[in-house]
Amino acid sequence: MEKFNIDIIKRILKDINIKPLSISEKDLLEIWNDSIKRAKIIEASQKIYINSIILVKNQEENIKDSIKSALRTSDHTFVFDTGSTDKTIEIIKKTFSADDLTLKKILWKENYSYMRNLAASYVPDGWVLILDSDEVIEPHVNLKYLKLILGFIDYLFPKNSVSISFKQKAEGVSAFAWPERMYKKNNNIRFYGYVHEELRADSLISIQSQFVVVNKGTSDTEIAKFNKSKRYFNLCLKSFKEEPNYIKWIALMPINEALKYDSSWYLRTLRKYIKLIDTGTSTSIYNNYIAINYIHALLVGKQDVTAAAKATEWALTKFPTDSRLYAYKYEIKNFLLANQALNVIIELRQSINYLKSVSNENKWQQYSISESIGLLEQTLSKLLIKAEEYDIASNLSQSEKK
């Protein structure tokens, strides 16, 4: 029994980050080893009822998997269609019964927090699981274990509003996000933000989990289909104008759209937050996003590779475990090396042209000069290949043979 208790606690510790909660592994084990407390937690977990919410529009390819995932990790699923014109509704009705889920149509408003709150108003109070219509939860998360964790959380924080973030992976993207995907619904807790919405409440306990949701909506096709970049920028900008001192709205703005809108304003705003990060004034979880965006803006917006290189070196001192910064570092180094190689190529061409002109003027030194030209052209070919200028190198090689 003791080994079983330890294994349960170890599994919970693996899936839930307790460091910000002022609770130790020892505290959890003591609670779980107390038979009366353990019985209360287990009994409470068995009474927990989880409702899941999915907002959907034109997701005929993904909606079936999303609903199946929700059904596997909740007691009942509410699907809210916001104006589908494809086969989404047909697929839902054909695949699932009324016992499986509740399907309701609601009018879309370009405000994600409003839509989340509206959908939640149709759902009873208690634990709510949120899934996007292009998301699935990885299979190892099961309902019984999820309820046990929620029972533990209810025991530890009986009077608090609680949100739980899931680890969100996207297809073809190495980085991941931590969106809030579960919360304990009551009159105190609501979503805020026009996009990249977040839960806010008095005495909110925010818990980070290792439960994984996979998002399928990050492909170029999906982004173009829903015009996400443009729409998300406009919504982030609206949120920023309402809360200009909240770093999140700048950190999550689509960078290229921000540069199109006003590159000077965008770089100036990023620099403001860079200074706050540098002095330690900003301790936001979005600080590394600001650093990444700043480097990208210097490269794309200002095309200032030198400044981007300096910014990358600085960012690595602040966020040494962010792999994206290393990618930028070596991409910039490669660019600088390629530029150096191209400068050498230009100089080599000038030397070759000079030698050819001298060769024509001095017939007594034609052989030695021709030999020098041949060596330089071989060197030039190698540099062109290193600079990935394969067509030019091939053309040069063919001209040498002639």
C-alpha positions in Angstrom: 0.0 0.0 0.0 2.8 2.4 0.9 4.5 1.8 -2.5 1.1 2.4 -4.2 0.8 5.7 -2.3 4.3 6.8 -3.3 3.6 5.9 -7.0 0.4 7.9 -7.1 2.1 11.0 -5.6 5.1 10.6 -8.0 2.7 10.4 -11.0 0.8 13.6 -9.8 4.1 15.4 -9.3 5.2 14.4 -12.8 2.0 15.8 -14.3 1.4 18.9 -12.0 4.0 21.6 -11.3 3.6 22.2 -7.5 6.5 24.6 -7.1 4.4 27.9 -7.4 1.8 26.4 -5.0 3.8 26.4 -1.8 3.2 22.7 -1.4 5.9 20.1 -1.1 6.1 16.4 -2.1 6.2 15.6 1.6 2.9 17.5 2.2 1.2 15.6 -0.5 2.4 12.3 0.7 1.3 13.0 4.3 -2.2 13.9 3.1 -2.4 10.8 0.9 -1.1 8.5 3.6 -3.8 9.7 6.0 -6.5 7.2 5.3 -9.3 9.6 6.3 -8.0 12.4 4.1 -7.4 10.0 1.2 -10.9 8.6 1.5 -12.3 12.1 1.3 -10.3 12.9 -1.8 -11.2 9.7 -3.5 -14.9 10.2 -2.6 -14.8 13.8 -3.8 -13.1 12.8 -7.1 -15.9 10.2 -7.8 -18.5 13.0 -7.5 -16.7 15.4 -9.8 -18.5 16.0 -13.1 -16.5 17.4 -16.0 -18.2 19.3 -18.9 -16.2 20.0 -22.0 -16.7 22.9 -24.4 -15.8 23.1 -28.0 -16.3 26.1 -30.2 -16.3 25.2 -33.9 -16.6 26.7 -37.4 -15.8 24.9 -40.6 -13.6 22.1 -39.2 -14.9 19.1 -41.1 -11.5 17.5 -41.2 -10.7 17.8 -37.4 -14.0 18.0 -35.5 -14.5 14.3 -35.2 -11.2 13.7 -33.5 -11.6 16.7 -31.3 -15.0 15.5 -30.0 -13.7 12.0 -29.4 -10.9 13.4 -27.4 -13.3 15.5 -25.3 -15.7 12.5 -24.7 -12.7 10.5 -23.5 -11.7 13.1 -20.9 -15.1 14.5 -19.8 -18.6 13.4 -18.7 -20.5 15.4 -21.2 -19.5 17.6 -24.2 -21.0 20.8 -25.4 -20.3 21.8 -29.0 -21.1 25.3 -30.1 -21.2 25.9 -33.8 -20.6 29.5 -34.8 -21.6 29.4 -38.5 -20.2 26.4 -40.3 -20.8 26.3 -44.0 -19.0 23.0 -44.7 -19.8 19.5 -43.5 -19.0 20.1 -39.9 -22.6 19.9 -38.6 -23.4 16.9 -40.8 -20.4 15.0 -39.5 -21.2 15.7 -35.9 -24.8 14.6 -36.3 -23.9 11.5 -38.3 -21.1 10.4 -35.9 -22.4 11.2 -32.4 -25.7 10.8 -30.6 -27.6 13.3 -28.4 -26.4 11.2 -25.4 -22.8 11.9 -26.4 -23.0 15.7 -26.6 -25.1 18.8 -26.7 -24.9 20.7 -30.1 -26.0 24.3 -30.1 -25.6 27.2 -32.6 -24.4 30.6 -31.4 -23.6 33.7 -33.4 -19.9 34.5 -33.7 -18.5 37.8 -32.4 -14.9 38.7 -33.1 -13.9 38.4 -29.5 -12.6 35.1 -28.1 -13.1 35.8 -24.4 -16.7 36.9 -25.1 -17.3 33.7 -27.0 -15.7 31.5 -24.3 -17.8 33.2 -21.6 -21.0 33.0 -23.7 -20.4 29.2 -24.2 -19.7 28.7 -20.5 -23.0 30.4 -19.6 -24.8 27.4 -21.1 -22.8 24.9 -19.0 -23.4 24.1 -15.3 -20.9 25.3 -12.7 -18.1 22.9 -11.8 -15.0 21.7 -13.7 -14.9 22.6 -17.4 -12.5 21.3 -20.0 -11.9 23.5 -23.1 -10.8 22.2 -26.4 -10.4 24.0 -29.7 -12.1 22.3 -32.7 -8.6 21.5 -34.2 -7.2 20.1 -31.0 -6.9 16.6 -29.4 -5.7 15.6 -26.0 -2.9 12.9 -26.0 -4.4 9.4 -25.2 -2.6 8.8 -21.9 -4.8 11.3 -20.1 -7.8 9.4 -18.8 -11.0 10.6 -17.0 -10.5 8.6 -13.8 -7.0 9.9 -13.2 -8.0 13.4 -14.2 -10.8 13.4 -11.6 -8.4 12.1 -8.9 -6.1 15.1 -9.5 -9.1 17.5 -9.5 -10.2 15.9 -6.2 -6.8 16.6 -4.8 -6.9 20.2 -6.0 -10.4 20.7 -4.5 -9.1 19.4 -1.2 -6.1 21.7 -1.2 -7.9 24.8 -2.5 -11.6 24.5 -1.5 -12.4 28.2 -1.6 -10.3 29.3 -4.6 -11.0 29.6 -8.3 -8.6 27.3 -10.1 -7.3 27.1 -13.7 -5.1 24.4 -15.2 -2.8 25.0 -18.2 -2.1 22.2 -20.6 1.1 21.8 -22.7 0.1 22.7 -26.3 2.1 21.3 -29.1 1.6 22.3 -32.7 2.3 20.2 -35.8 5.6 21.2 -37.4 6.4 23.7 -34.5 9.2 22.9 -32.0 8.1 25.5 -29.4 5.0 25.0 -27.3 2.5 27.1 -25.3 0.6 26.7 -22.0 -3.1 27.7 -22.7 -5.6 27.3 -19.9 -7.6 24.3 -20.8 -9.5 23.5 -17.5 -11.0 25.6 -14.8 -13.5 25.5 -12.0 -16.5 27.5 -13.3 -18.2 29.9 -10.9 -19.6 33.4 -10.9 -16.1 34.8 -10.0 -14.0 33.5 -12.9 -14.1 34.9 -16.5 -12.1 35.1 -19.7 -10.4 38.3 -20.7 -8.6 39.4 -24.0 -9.9 39.6 -27.6 -7.6 36.7 -28.6 -5.1 34.5 -26.6 -7.7 34.9 -23.9 -6.9 34.2 -20.3 -8.9 33.5 -17.1 -9.0 36.0 -14.3 -10.6 35.8 -10.9 -10.1 36.9 -7.3 -7.7 34.5 -5.5 -7.1 32.5 -8.7 -4.8 29.5 -8.4 -3.1 28.9 -11.7 -1.7 25.4 -12.1 0.6 24.2 -14.9 0.2 20.6 -16.0 2.1 18.3 -18.3 -1.1 17.1 -20.0 -0.6 17.6 -23.7 -3.0 19.0 -26.3 -2.0 18.8 -30.0 -3.1 21.7 -32.1 -3.6 21.0 -35.8 -4.4 24.6 -36.8 -0.9 26.0 -37.3 -0.3 24.8 -40.8 0.0 27.5 -43.6 -3.3 26.2 -45.0 -5.2 26.6 -41.8 -3.7 30.0 -41.1 -4.7 31.2 -44.5 -8.1 29.6 -44.4 -9.1 31.6 -41.3 -6.9 34.6 -42.0 -5.4 34.1 -38.6 -2.4 36.3 -38.8 -4.3 39.4 -39.8 -7.2 38.8 -37.4 -5.1 37.8 -34.4 -2.9 41.0 -34.9 -6.0 43.2 -35.0 -7.4 41.5 -31.8 -4.0 41.7 -30.0 -3.8 45.4 -30.9 -7.3 46.0 -29.4 -6.3 44.2 -26.2 -3.0 46.2 -26.1 -4.9 49.5 -26.5 -7.1 48.6 -23.5 -4.1 47.3 -21.5 -1.0 49.0 -22.8 1.2 47.9 -19.9 0.4 44.2 -20.2 3.3 42.5 -22.0 1.3 39.5 -23.3 -0.5 41.5 -26.0 2.7 42.6 -27.6 4.5 39.3 -27.0 1.8 37.3 -28.9 1.2 39.7 -31.8 2.0 38.1 -35.2 5.3 39.8 -35.9 5.1 40.3 -39.7 1.6 41.9 -39.3 2.9 44.2 -36.6 5.8 45.3 -38.9 3.4 45.9 -41.8 1.2 48.0 -39.5 3.9 50.3 -38.1 7.5 48.9 -37.9 8.8 52.0 -36.0 6.1 51.8 -33.3 6.5 48.0 -33.0 10.3 48.2 -32.6 10.0 51.1 -30.1 7.5 49.1 -28.0 9.6 46.0 -28.1 12.7 48.1 -27.0 10.6 49.4 -24.0 10.1 45.9 -22.8 13.6 44.8 -23.6 14.8 47.5 -21.1 12.4 46.2 -18.5 13.7 42.7 -19.0 17.3 43.8 -18.9 16.9 45.6 -15.6 14.9 42.7 -14.1 11.8 44.9 -13.8 9.7 42.5 -15.9 9.4 38.9 -14.7 6.7 37.9 -17.1 6.5 34.4 -18.6 6.4 36.2 -22.0 9.8 37.9 -21.6 11.5 35.4 -24.0 8.8 36.0 -26.6 9.7 39.7 -26.5 13.4 38.8 -27.1 12.6 36.5 -30.0 10.2 39.0 -31.6 12.8 41.8 -31.2 15.5 39.8 -33.0 13.1 38.8 -35.8 12.0 42.5 -36.2 15.6 43.6 -36.5 16.2 41.0 -39.1 13.0 41.4 -41.2 11.9 45.0 -40.3 15.3 46.8 -40.2 17.4 44.2 -42.0 20.1 45.0 -39.4 22.0 41.7 -39.0 24.6 43.2 -36.7 22.0 44.6 -34.3 20.2 41.2 -34.4 23.4 39.4 -33.6 24.0 41.6 -30.6 20.4 41.2 -29.4 20.7 37.4 -29.8 23.9 37.3 -27.6 22.1 39.4 -25.0 19.0 37.3 -25.1 21.0 34.1 -24.6 22.3 35.5 -21.3 18.7 36.0 -20.1 17.2 32.8 -21.6 20.0 30.3 -22.1 17.7 27.3 -22.5 15.5 28.7 -25.3 16.5 26.7 -28.3 15.0 29.3 -30.7 17.7 31.7 -29.7 20.4 29.3 -30.7 18.7 28.8 -34.0 18.8 32.5 -34.6 22.4 32.7 -33.4 23.6 30.2 -36.0 21.3 31.4 -38.7 22.8 34.9 -38.3 26.4 33.5 -38.2 25.8 31.6 -41.3 24.4 34.7 -43.0 27.5 36.7 -42.0 29.8 34.0 -43.2 28.0 33.8 -46.5 28.3 37.6 -46.9 32.0 37.4 -46.2 32.3 34.6 -48.8 30.5 36.7 -51.3 32.8 39.7 -50.7 35.8 37.4 -51.2 34.2 36.1 -54.4 33.8 39.7 -55.7 37.5 40.4 -54.9 38.5 37.1 -56.6 36.6 38.0 -59.7 38.3 41.4 -59.8 41.7 39.8 -59.5 40.9 37.3 -62.3 39.7 40.0 -64.6 42.8 42.0 -63.9 45.1 39.0 -64.7 43.2 38.3 -67.9 43.7 41.9 -69.0 47.4 41.7 -68.2 47.7 38.4 -70.0 46.4 39.9 -73.2 49.0 42.7 -73.0 52.1 40.6 -72.1 52.5 37.6 -74.4 55.8 36.5 -72.7 54.0 35.9 -69.4 50.8 34.4 -70.7 51.4 30.8 -69.4 52.2 31.8 -65.8 49.3 34.2 -65.7 46.9 31.6 -67.2 48.0 29.1 -64.5 47.2 31.7 -61.8 43.8 32.4 -63.3 43.1 28.7 -63.3 44.0 28.3 -59.6 41.9 31.4 -58.7 38.9 30.1 -60.6 39.1 26.8 -58.8 39.2 28.7 -55.5 36.2 30.8 -56.7 34.2 27.6 -57.5 34.8 26.2 -54.0 33.7 29.4 -52.4 30.6 29.6 -54.6 29.7 26.0 -53.6 30.1 26.9 -49.9 27.9 29.9 -50.4 25.4 27.6 -52.0 25.6 29.4 -55.3 25.6 26.1 -57.2 24.4 27.5 -60.6 27.1 30.1 -60.8 29.7 27.6 -59.8 28.5 25.2 -62.5 28.6 27.9 -65.1 32.1 28.9 -64.0 33.3 25.3 -64.2 31.9 24.9 -67.8 33.6 28.1 -68.9 36.9 26.8 -67.5 36.7 23.7 -69.7 36.2 25.8 -72.7 
